[in-house]
Amino acid sequence: MLQAAISRRSVWVEKTPNHIHYTRQIIETIPGARFIVVTRDGRDIVASLGQRYEGDFDKAFQRWIADSKASMERIEKGESILWRYEDFVESPALSIERLCRFIGVAFDPGILNYHQQPVIWGREKAVRTPHSARRHAQVNQPITDYRGSWRSSLPMEVACRFDAGEAREIMGYFGYAQA
């Protein structure tokens, strides 16, 4: 908050995924705050989280459920826009232009060439740790299509959990058709 105030910028973005659970507090602190609710196919999310959680796909699945419910709640309350990874990969310029309109900034097509001017991720002055090296690579790569990567990394018994109940409802809410 202090850094944002010091910057004197009219728009700033904070991207910590877990903050979807604190939108009420954010609005209390920053009246008029708006939210970009980012999602992608839940199976891809759980596959990625499961790897980060060292193969604990149940923990990954439960986090996806909790985060998705909080995202749905935020969308229903308004002052939000749903932004799907798949739409971005399919049509980057249209997707980014839509976000720019939502946050009230002019769209510059040059923004899509971000990877041609690499930056150091986060507050670091250099890439120092395996984590910062991974993040550095991620933020500096061109737009990459990872849609459907769950097919090669998500255990079948976990993938099947998306075909029924609460998971199926969440997938439908975000516009993901079931196989």
N, C-alpha and C positions, 0 to 999 in steps of 0.2 A: 504494500500500500504506500509506504513511504517513497519507494523508488518511483512508483507511478505518479505520485504528487510532484516529486522533484522534476520528473521528465517534462511536465507541463504539456503532455500530449492529450489530445481530445479523445483518443481511442487507444485502449491497451487491452491485451489479451492474455489470459492466464489459462494454461492448458492441462493442469493436473487432473487426470481422470477421476480420481476419488472425490474431487470437489463437487461432483454431481450430488453428493449426499449432504452438501452444505449450502445449497442455493438459497434457502431461507435466510441464513446468517449473512450470506453475501449481499442479498437485497437489503437487509437491515443496515448493513455497513455502507453499501453503495446504492442508494436509491436510483432506480432507473436502469440498473444493470440488466443486460440481456445475455442470453445464453445460446451458444452454438452447441447443440446436442449431436455429438459425433457417434456414429455407429457403423458397423459392418455385419456381415453374416455372423450370427452367433457361433456357428461351428468354427469359423476362422478365429474368432476371439478366444474361444475356449481352447482351441489347439495351441494358440500362441501363449496364452496364460499358463496352460498345462506344462509347456516347456519351461517357462520361467519358474513355475512352482515345482520343478524337478520331477515331473510325471504325475503330480497330484491333480488329475483331471476333475475329480469331484470338487476339490477346492476351487478350481477354475470355473467349473459349471455354476457353483453356488455364487461366486462373485459376479458372473455374467447375469444371473437371475437378479441379484440385488441391484447391480448397476443399471440394468435394463428397466427395472421397476421405477427406480429413482428418475431415470431419463424420461419414462412415460409420464410420470407425475409432473415433471418440469414442463414438458411439452403441453400437457393439459392446462397448466396454469398460465400459459402464454409467455410473452416476452422471450420467445425461443424460436429457433429454427432447427429443423432436423436436417442433418448433413450426412449422407451415406457415402462411405468409401467407394462403393461400386459405381455410384453416379459420378463421382469425381474421376475415377479411372476411365470411365466411358467417355466423359466430356469435361476435361479439366477446365477449359476456359469458361464454359457456361456455369459450372459448379462454383468456381471462384468468383465470377461476376455476381452470382446470386448472393454469396456471402458478403461481398463488398457492399452491395445494396443494403443488406440487412444491418451492417454495422455503420453505414453512412460514410463510406470512403469511395473514392473514385477507383474504378478498375483500370489497371494498366496491364495490357497483355504481356509486358516484359516480366511481370511477376512469375510467370511460368518458367522463366529461365534462371530461377534462383540457384540451381545447382552449378551454374557456370561461374559463380563467385562464392566459393566455399567459405563457411563460417565455422567457428568453434562453438560447439553446443554448450548451452547453459552459461554459467558464470565463470567457467574455467578460462584461463588465458592460454592453455595448451591441452592437448589430448594426453591424459596422464594414466588413466585406469582402464581396465577392460570395459567397464560400463561406459565411460566417456568416449572410448574408441568406437563402441557399437553405436552410441547415439550420434557421434560425429558422422559416421558412415551413413546412418539413416537420414539425417537432416540434409545431407549433401548429395544424395543420389537423385537421379531423375525420377519422375513419376514412374512407379513400377507396379505392375499388375500382379497382386498376390491373391486375387479372387480364387476361391476354391482350394487353397493350399491345405485345408483341413483334410481333404481326401487322402493325402499321403501321411498325415501325422496324427490324426485323431483316432483313437481306438474305436472300433465299430460299436461296442456297447455304449460308448459315450455319445457317438453320433446318433444312435437310435433314440436317445433321450429327447432329441429335438422334434420327434415325430408325434408327440402326444402331450396332453396336459398343458401346464403353465408355459413350458418352453415353446410349444407350438403356437400358443396364443401370442407370446412375445414376438416370435418370428413373424407372424402375420401382421401384428401391429406395425412393425418396422418395414413391412413390404417384402418379406422374403418368402417365396413360395417353397413348399415342401416337395422333396423328391418323390 
